[in-house]
Amino acid sequence: MLVDVAAYAGLFVTALAAATILPMQSEAALVALLLTGAYPPWALIAVASLGNVLGSVINWLLGRGIERFRNHRWFPANARALERAQGWYRRYGKWSLLLSWMPIIGDPLTVVAGVLREPFGMFLALVTLAKVGRYVVLALLVSGGG
């Protein structure tokens, strides 16, 4: 029982951190747990998605107050990544949030959405769709169902 709680908590924290401040890969943690066969895939997808979406919400909130935090070392995006993300966001608008799962540009896109005052409801819907979709596809690939 305690091992199960630790596994789910570890996955949650990894997914949260991967979407915010640390260069981590939540996909590796999810795949490792899926390969054990000890946990229901839907539960692992739900936990990873919750953590990763919450991390993106933190980025959106940081974007709302970016001028206060932009130069802090822990800030989840450097100036160059933010510029690239702003370009994507200006070109594709809110729909660029469907790429929030991607490495390198995904996290800055969620920060830029906050900077550009994307309404929270739309932000949450698009980011959730993108991040849950990524984990579902990954789980299907691992299980051989995709």
C-alpha positions as CSV (number, residue, x, y, z in Angstrom):
1,M,0.0,0.0,0.0
2,L,2.7,2.5,1.0
3,V,4.7,1.5,-2.2
4,D,1.6,2.3,-4.3
5,V,1.2,5.7,-2.7
6,A,4.9,6.5,-3.2
7,A,4.7,5.4,-6.9
8,Y,1.7,7.6,-7.6
9,A,3.1,10.5,-5.6
10,G,6.5,10.2,-7.4
11,L,4.7,10.2,-10.7
12,F,2.7,13.3,-9.7
13,V,5.7,15.2,-8.5
14,T,7.7,14.3,-11.6
15,A,4.9,15.3,-14.0
16,L,4.4,18.6,-12.0
17,A,8.1,19.5,-12.0
18,A,8.5,18.5,-15.7
19,A,5.9,21.1,-16.6
20,T,7.5,23.9,-14.5
21,I,11.0,24.3,-13.1
22,L,13.1,21.3,-13.8
23,P,14.3,19.7,-17.0
24,M,12.6,16.4,-16.3
25,Q,10.8,13.8,-18.4
26,S,7.6,12.7,-16.9
27,E,7.1,10.3,-19.9
28,A,10.0,8.1,-18.6
29,A,8.4,7.8,-15.1
30,L,5.0,7.0,-16.7
31,V,6.5,4.3,-19.0
32,A,8.5,2.7,-16.1
33,L,5.3,2.4,-14.1
34,L,3.3,1.2,-17.0
35,L,5.9,-1.5,-17.7
36,T,5.6,-2.9,-14.2
37,G,2.0,-3.9,-14.9
38,A,1.2,-3.2,-11.2
39,Y,-0.9,-0.2,-11.7
40,P,-4.0,0.5,-13.8
41,P,-3.0,2.6,-16.9
42,W,-6.0,4.9,-16.5
43,A,-4.9,5.7,-12.9
44,L,-1.3,6.4,-14.0
45,I,-2.6,8.6,-16.9
46,A,-4.8,10.5,-14.5
47,V,-2.1,11.1,-11.9
48,A,0.5,12.2,-14.5
49,S,-2.0,14.4,-16.3
50,L,-3.1,16.1,-13.1
51,G,0.5,16.9,-12.1
52,N,1.5,18.0,-15.6
53,V,-1.6,20.2,-16.0
54,L,-1.1,21.7,-12.6
55,G,2.5,22.6,-13.6
56,S,1.2,24.4,-16.6
57,V,-1.3,26.3,-14.5
58,I,1.7,27.4,-12.4
59,N,3.4,28.6,-15.6
60,W,0.2,30.5,-16.6
61,L,0.1,32.2,-13.2
62,L,3.8,33.0,-13.5
63,G,3.1,34.5,-16.9
64,R,0.5,36.8,-15.4
65,G,3.2,38.3,-13.2
66,I,6.2,37.7,-15.5
67,E,7.9,41.0,-14.9
68,R,8.4,40.2,-11.3
69,F,9.9,36.7,-11.9
70,R,11.4,36.8,-15.4
71,N,15.0,37.0,-14.3
72,H,14.9,34.5,-11.5
73,R,17.0,31.4,-12.1
74,W,14.1,29.0,-11.3
75,F,11.8,30.7,-13.9
76,P,10.6,27.9,-16.3
77,A,11.6,29.6,-19.5
78,N,14.6,31.6,-20.7
79,A,14.3,34.8,-22.8
80,R,15.0,33.0,-26.1
81,A,12.4,30.3,-25.4
82,L,9.9,32.9,-24.4
83,E,10.5,34.8,-27.6
84,R,10.0,31.6,-29.7
85,A,6.8,30.8,-27.8
86,Q,5.5,34.3,-28.2
87,G,6.0,33.9,-32.0
88,W,4.1,30.7,-32.0
89,Y,1.4,32.2,-29.9
90,R,1.0,35.3,-32.1
91,R,0.9,33.1,-35.2
92,Y,-1.5,30.4,-34.0
93,G,-3.2,32.0,-31.0
94,K,-4.8,29.9,-28.3
95,W,-4.6,26.8,-30.5
96,S,-0.8,26.8,-30.1
97,L,-1.6,25.5,-26.5
98,L,-2.3,22.1,-28.2
99,L,1.5,22.0,-28.5
100,S,2.0,22.5,-24.7
101,W,3.1,18.8,-24.4
102,M,6.1,19.4,-26.6
103,P,9.6,19.6,-25.2
104,I,11.4,23.0,-25.5
105,I,8.4,25.1,-26.6
106,G,5.6,23.6,-24.5
107,D,6.4,25.1,-21.1
108,P,7.2,28.6,-22.5
109,L,3.8,28.5,-24.4
110,T,2.0,28.1,-21.2
111,V,3.9,31.0,-19.7
112,V,3.2,33.2,-22.7
113,A,-0.5,32.3,-22.5
114,G,-0.5,33.9,-19.0
115,V,1.5,36.9,-20.3
116,L,-1.0,37.5,-23.1
117,R,-3.9,37.0,-20.7
118,E,-5.5,33.9,-22.3
119,P,-8.7,33.3,-20.4
120,F,-8.1,30.6,-17.8
121,G,-11.0,28.3,-18.9
122,M,-9.8,28.1,-22.5
123,F,-6.2,27.7,-21.4
124,L,-7.1,24.8,-19.0
125,A,-9.3,23.1,-21.6
126,L,-6.6,23.2,-24.4
127,V,-3.7,22.3,-22.1
128,T,-5.6,19.4,-20.5
129,L,-6.6,18.0,-23.9
130,A,-2.9,18.2,-25.1
131,K,-1.3,16.7,-22.0
132,V,-3.9,14.0,-21.4
133,G,-3.8,13.1,-25.1
134,R,0.0,12.8,-25.0
135,Y,-0.1,10.4,-22.0
136,V,-2.9,8.3,-23.6
137,V,-1.0,7.9,-26.8
138,L,2.1,7.0,-24.8
139,A,0.2,4.4,-22.8
140,L,-1.2,2.9,-25.9
141,L,2.2,2.6,-27.5
142,V,3.7,1.0,-24.4
143,S,0.8,-1.5,-24.2
144,G,1.0,-2.3,-27.9
145,G,-2.5,-1.0,-28.4
146,G,-1.4,1.9,-30.7
